[in-house]
Amino acid sequence: MSPVQDARPCVFCRKHPVEAKWRPFCSERCKVQDLAHWADGTYRVAAEPVNPATGAGDHNTDTSEY
């Protein structure tokens, strides 16, 4: 196969081939737009719901003082 046929599309826009400088994106624009989606909460990682009564991120069950 030729390098053109092996070119993978940008993971954000899926229109342009990946540029080595911005891998896995085709450009800085796609890289920044993808980051913006993570920052504004559009993209999320699946997880168990957080119970506000116990506090977010409080997984320490040890009640002893240090």
Number of C-alpha atoms within 10 A of each C-alpha: 5 6 7 8 7 9 12 17 16 20 17 17 16 13 11 15 19 18 16 10 10 14 14 17 24 23 19 13 13 18 18 12 13 17 12 13 12 12 11 9 9 9 12 10 7 6 6 6 7 11 9 7 6 9 9 10 8 8 8 6 6 6 6 5 4 3
